[in-house]
Amino acid sequence: MPFWGTSKTITNGLRRNRLVLPLSIRGMELPHRIAVSPMCQYSSQDGFATDWHMVHLGSRAVGGAALVIVEASAVLPEGRITPGDMGFWKDGHIAKHRQIVDFAHSQGARIGIQLAHAGRKASMDVPWNPERALQPAQGGGRMSWRPARFASGRITRSRRHWMQRESDM
Ligand SMILES: Cc1cc2nc3c(=O)[nH]c(=O)nc-3n(C[C@H](O)[C@H](O)[C@H](O)COP(=O)(O)O)c2cc1C
């Protein structure tokens, strides 16, 4: 018998594995527990989802994930970790998400989104560039790209990130 077992022992193993058992979350029924974590792609412009995201998320749905979570999506432009982050601060952002969600559903997957604000860690450059806090003009010249205004802790100074101001939300 090969060290990985026969198909019968593998099937028995899978039956015992909770990963393949259904899961109910607040009335949402998942046929198994394989889910895709949110993963920033740094591939948005002005917060918009693109064909990249359709392929990235859609292919996980095709692959059989029961649940796919869309990457951290900033609720404000200045809440993005980098200018490449996905966003959800204007109605125009909805259309591409509609397409992605409809496609994921057509493949039997459930899909969610991680709404986010990067706080003090916002306004950095994309990870493949040297680490630096971006000036407003370095975000592609968009007026909407401003230093972070919100932060969760009481740290007032950081060598790498923008200084924080407490949230006025
Ligand atoms: C490329 C990449 C991007 C990620 N982006 C996010 C993100 O947007 N939001 C988040 O909460 N975690 C993010 N993570 C962390 C993952 O969601 C996940 O928690 C991490 O990879 C650990 O996975 P594990 O708990 O299954 O081992 C990212 C991870 C990777 C590798």
The ligand as an ORCA input file, in Angstrom:
! r2SCAN-3c Opt
* xyz 0 1
  C      -0.896     38.494     -0.631
  C      -1.627     38.563      0.678
  C      -2.521     39.584      0.901
  C      -3.246     39.650      2.110
  N      -4.196     40.626      2.275
  C      -4.961     40.594      3.396
  C      -6.078     41.474      3.518
  O      -6.442     42.221      2.599
  N      -6.775     41.436      4.685
  C      -6.463     40.556      5.710
  O      -7.128     40.573      6.763
  N      -5.446     39.698      5.574
  C      -4.715     39.678      4.450
  N      -3.731     38.760      4.295
  C      -3.583     37.720      5.323
  C      -4.401     36.510      4.871
  O      -5.765     36.869      4.772
  C      -4.281     35.344      5.865
  O      -4.820     35.696      7.093
  C      -2.859     34.958      6.042
  O      -2.315     34.662      4.779
  C      -2.744     33.733      6.993
  O      -3.516     32.708      6.493
  P      -3.825     31.460      7.378
  O      -4.454     31.988      8.634
  O      -4.783     30.643      6.554
  O      -2.524     30.779      7.607
  C      -3.020     38.680      3.114
  C      -2.104     37.642      2.874
  C      -1.433     37.586      1.685
  C      -0.479     36.432      1.466
*
